[in-house]
Amino acid sequence: MTAAERAIELDANLGEAHAAKARVLALNAHLDDAQREMEIALRLDPESYDVNVAAGQLYYQLRRFDEAILHFEKAATTVETDFSAAGMLVSCYTVIGDKQGARRAARRALERCEKIVAVEPDNGSAMGFAVGALAALGEAERAKEWAERALLLDPDNVNLRYNFACSLVTDLHDYDAALDMLGPRFETMGIEVLNWVKTDPDLDPIRGHPRFKAILEAAEARLAHSSAKERSPRRE
């Protein structure tokens, strides 16, 4: 936030700075302010890759999936090596029930991830999206093989584990394995990730699961306690 506000102070016409500020606001649950900043960013630089990725993430968090698709598609088209926006499109199309769109997005994301991993074999982010793409394409065994390989090469990548859990829920329907994967992540996640979790449609199928409710409540309690400690006056 400090960097984004400093950039805006130096040049209020930097769309990417407004987009970065919008992302911080959104991940801290200030959604109305985030939307206002994003509208400014899109008005200033509607063709920017970074602005469109941030807009896609915001509208995904707001569960406005048609708008998220619009911006993720623009980002994925703007940068041909992009796999992040391309990967997010798989979830977006799945949520709105567009099976053809989801498969098309999955094939594109997988092709791009494979190219990245060919030159960066330990790129956990690319492997994470590749697993999601393979799962969406119905290639469960390949998805599991990629997941095992990725966790061996990049075991501390928490985003990688979260993405795997989402694939286990939405495509492989292995809820217990997903919860096993999510449990340790919930023990360390900050408020920004927790706010994302609360709206992520990939996790909708397990929101009523007792284990999911338990780890979510534990994470909320941990963060509330931590916040209270930070606000309390220190004794000299």
C-alpha positions as CSV (number, residue, x, y, z in Angstrom):
1,M,0.0,0.0,0.0
2,T,2.8,2.4,0.9
3,A,4.5,1.8,-2.5
4,A,1.3,2.2,-4.4
5,E,0.3,5.4,-2.6
6,R,3.8,6.8,-3.1
7,A,3.6,6.0,-6.8
8,I,0.2,7.7,-7.1
9,E,1.6,10.7,-5.2
10,L,4.4,11.0,-7.8
11,D,2.1,10.5,-10.8
12,A,-1.7,10.1,-10.3
13,N,-2.1,8.9,-13.8
14,L,-0.3,5.5,-13.2
15,G,-3.0,3.0,-13.8
16,E,-0.8,0.1,-12.5
17,A,-0.4,2.0,-9.1
18,H,-4.1,2.4,-8.7
19,A,-4.6,-1.3,-9.6
20,A,-2.0,-2.3,-7.0
21,K,-3.8,-0.2,-4.4
22,A,-7.1,-1.8,-5.4
23,R,-5.7,-5.3,-4.8
24,V,-4.4,-4.4,-1.3
25,L,-7.8,-2.8,-0.4
26,A,-9.7,-5.9,-1.7
27,L,-7.6,-8.4,0.2
28,N,-8.2,-6.4,3.3
29,A,-12.0,-6.5,2.6
30,H,-12.4,-2.8,1.7
31,L,-14.3,-3.8,-1.4
32,D,-16.1,-0.5,-2.2
33,D,-12.8,1.4,-2.0
34,A,-11.1,-1.3,-4.1
35,Q,-13.7,-0.9,-6.8
36,R,-13.3,2.8,-7.0
37,E,-9.5,2.5,-7.3
38,M,-9.9,-0.2,-10.0
39,E,-12.3,2.0,-12.0
40,I,-9.6,4.7,-12.0
41,A,-6.9,2.1,-13.1
42,L,-9.1,0.8,-15.9
43,R,-9.9,4.3,-17.1
44,L,-6.2,5.3,-17.1
45,D,-4.7,2.2,-18.7
46,P,-7.3,-0.3,-20.0
47,E,-4.8,-2.3,-22.0
48,S,-2.3,-2.9,-19.3
49,Y,-1.6,-6.5,-18.5
50,D,-1.1,-5.8,-14.7
51,V,-4.2,-3.7,-14.5
52,N,-6.3,-6.4,-16.2
53,V,-4.9,-9.1,-14.0
54,A,-5.7,-7.1,-10.9
55,A,-9.2,-6.3,-12.3
56,G,-9.8,-10.0,-13.0
57,Q,-8.7,-10.9,-9.4
58,L,-11.0,-8.2,-7.9
59,Y,-14.1,-9.2,-9.8
60,Y,-13.4,-12.9,-9.1
61,Q,-13.3,-12.1,-5.4
62,L,-16.5,-10.2,-5.8
63,R,-17.9,-13.2,-7.7
64,R,-18.7,-11.1,-10.7
65,F,-17.4,-13.8,-13.0
66,D,-18.4,-12.4,-16.4
67,E,-16.3,-9.3,-15.7
68,A,-13.5,-11.3,-14.3
69,I,-13.5,-13.3,-17.5
70,L,-13.3,-10.2,-19.6
71,H,-10.2,-8.9,-17.8
72,F,-8.4,-12.3,-17.5
73,E,-9.0,-12.9,-21.2
74,K,-7.5,-9.6,-22.1
75,A,-4.5,-10.2,-19.8
76,A,-3.9,-13.7,-21.2
77,T,-4.1,-12.4,-24.8
78,T,-1.8,-9.4,-24.1
79,V,1.1,-11.6,-22.7
80,E,1.4,-14.9,-24.6
81,T,3.6,-16.4,-21.8
82,D,1.0,-15.7,-19.1
83,F,-0.3,-18.8,-17.3
84,S,-1.8,-17.1,-14.2
85,A,-4.7,-15.3,-15.8
86,A,-5.1,-18.2,-18.3
87,G,-5.3,-20.5,-15.3
88,M,-7.8,-18.4,-13.4
89,L,-10.1,-18.5,-16.5
90,V,-10.5,-22.2,-15.9
91,S,-12.2,-21.5,-12.6
92,C,-14.2,-18.6,-14.0
93,Y,-15.7,-20.6,-16.9
94,T,-16.3,-23.6,-14.6
95,V,-18.3,-21.5,-12.2
96,I,-20.6,-20.1,-14.9
97,G,-21.2,-23.5,-16.3
98,D,-19.3,-23.0,-19.6
99,K,-17.6,-26.4,-20.0
100,Q,-16.2,-25.6,-23.4
101,G,-14.7,-22.4,-22.2
102,A,-13.2,-24.1,-19.2
103,R,-11.6,-26.8,-21.4
104,R,-10.3,-24.2,-23.9
105,A,-8.8,-22.2,-21.0
106,A,-7.3,-25.3,-19.5
107,R,-5.6,-26.4,-22.7
108,R,-4.1,-22.9,-23.2
109,A,-3.0,-22.7,-19.5
110,L,-1.4,-26.2,-19.7
111,E,0.5,-25.5,-22.9
112,R,1.9,-22.3,-21.4
113,C,2.8,-24.0,-18.1
114,E,4.6,-26.8,-19.9
115,K,6.7,-24.3,-21.8
116,I,7.7,-22.6,-18.6
117,V,8.5,-25.8,-16.7
118,A,10.6,-27.0,-19.6
119,V,13.1,-24.2,-18.9
120,E,12.3,-23.7,-15.2
121,P,11.6,-27.2,-13.8
122,D,11.2,-26.0,-10.2
123,N,8.7,-23.3,-11.0
124,G,6.0,-24.2,-8.5
125,S,3.5,-21.6,-9.6
126,A,3.5,-22.9,-13.2
127,M,3.2,-26.5,-12.0
128,G,0.3,-25.5,-9.7
129,F,-1.6,-24.1,-12.6
130,A,-0.7,-27.1,-14.7
131,V,-2.2,-29.4,-12.2
132,G,-5.4,-27.4,-12.2
133,A,-5.5,-27.5,-16.0
134,L,-4.9,-31.2,-16.1
135,A,-7.6,-31.8,-13.5
136,A,-10.1,-29.7,-15.5
137,L,-9.3,-31.7,-18.6
138,G,-10.1,-34.9,-16.8
139,E,-6.5,-36.1,-16.7
140,A,-6.6,-37.0,-13.0
141,E,-3.5,-39.3,-13.0
142,R,-1.3,-36.8,-14.8
143,A,-2.6,-34.1,-12.4
144,K,-1.6,-36.2,-9.4
145,E,1.8,-37.0,-10.9
146,W,2.5,-33.3,-11.5
147,A,1.3,-32.4,-8.0
148,E,3.7,-35.0,-6.4
149,R,6.6,-33.7,-8.5
150,A,5.8,-30.1,-7.7
151,L,5.6,-30.7,-4.0
152,L,9.0,-32.4,-4.1
153,L,10.6,-29.6,-5.9
154,D,8.9,-26.7,-4.2
155,P,7.6,-28.0,-0.8
156,D,7.4,-24.6,0.9
157,N,5.3,-22.9,-1.8
158,V,2.0,-22.2,0.1
159,N,0.2,-20.9,-2.9
160,L,1.1,-24.1,-4.7
161,R,-0.6,-26.1,-2.0
162,Y,-3.7,-23.9,-2.0
163,N,-4.1,-24.3,-5.8
164,F,-3.7,-28.1,-5.5
165,A,-6.4,-28.2,-2.8
166,C,-8.7,-26.2,-5.1
167,S,-8.2,-28.7,-7.9
168,L,-8.9,-31.6,-5.5
169,V,-12.2,-30.0,-4.6
170,T,-13.5,-28.8,-7.9
171,D,-12.2,-31.4,-10.4
172,L,-11.1,-34.5,-8.5
173,H,-13.8,-34.3,-5.8
174,D,-11.4,-35.7,-3.2
175,Y,-12.5,-33.5,-0.3
176,D,-10.5,-35.2,2.5
177,A,-7.3,-34.9,0.5
178,A,-8.1,-31.2,-0.1
179,L,-8.7,-30.6,3.6
180,D,-5.4,-32.4,4.4
181,M,-3.7,-30.0,2.1
182,L,-5.5,-26.9,3.4
183,G,-5.1,-27.6,7.1
184,P,-1.4,-26.5,7.4
185,R,-2.1,-23.5,5.1
186,F,-4.9,-22.2,7.4
187,E,-2.5,-22.3,10.4
188,T,-0.2,-19.7,8.8
189,M,-2.3,-17.6,6.4
190,G,-2.8,-13.9,7.0
191,I,-6.0,-11.9,6.8
192,E,-5.5,-11.2,3.1
193,V,-5.6,-14.9,2.2
194,L,-8.4,-15.6,4.6
195,N,-10.5,-12.9,2.9
196,W,-9.8,-14.5,-0.4
197,V,-10.7,-18.0,0.9
198,K,-14.1,-16.7,2.1
199,T,-15.2,-15.8,-1.4
200,D,-13.3,-18.3,-3.6
201,P,-15.9,-20.3,-5.5
202,D,-13.5,-23.2,-5.8
203,L,-14.1,-24.0,-2.2
204,D,-17.9,-23.7,-2.2
205,P,-18.4,-27.6,-2.3
206,I,-16.7,-28.0,1.1
207,R,-17.9,-24.9,2.9
208,G,-20.5,-27.0,4.8
209,H,-17.9,-29.7,5.7
210,P,-17.3,-29.9,9.5
211,R,-13.5,-30.0,9.0
212,F,-13.5,-27.0,6.8
213,K,-15.7,-25.1,9.2
214,A,-13.3,-26.0,12.0
215,I,-10.1,-24.9,10.3
216,L,-11.8,-21.7,9.1
217,E,-13.0,-20.8,12.6
218,A,-9.5,-21.6,14.1
219,A,-7.9,-19.3,11.5
220,E,-10.3,-16.5,12.3
221,A,-9.8,-16.9,16.0
222,R,-6.0,-16.9,15.6
223,L,-6.0,-13.8,13.5
224,A,-8.5,-12.0,15.8
225,H,-6.2,-12.8,18.8
226,S,-3.2,-11.6,16.9
227,S,-4.9,-8.4,16.0
228,A,-6.1,-7.8,19.6
229,K,-2.5,-8.3,20.8
230,E,-1.2,-5.7,18.3
231,R,-3.8,-3.2,19.5
232,S,-3.3,-3.6,23.2
233,P,-0.9,-1.2,24.9
234,R,2.5,-2.5,25.9
235,R,3.6,-2.5,29.4
236,E,6.9,-0.8,30.1
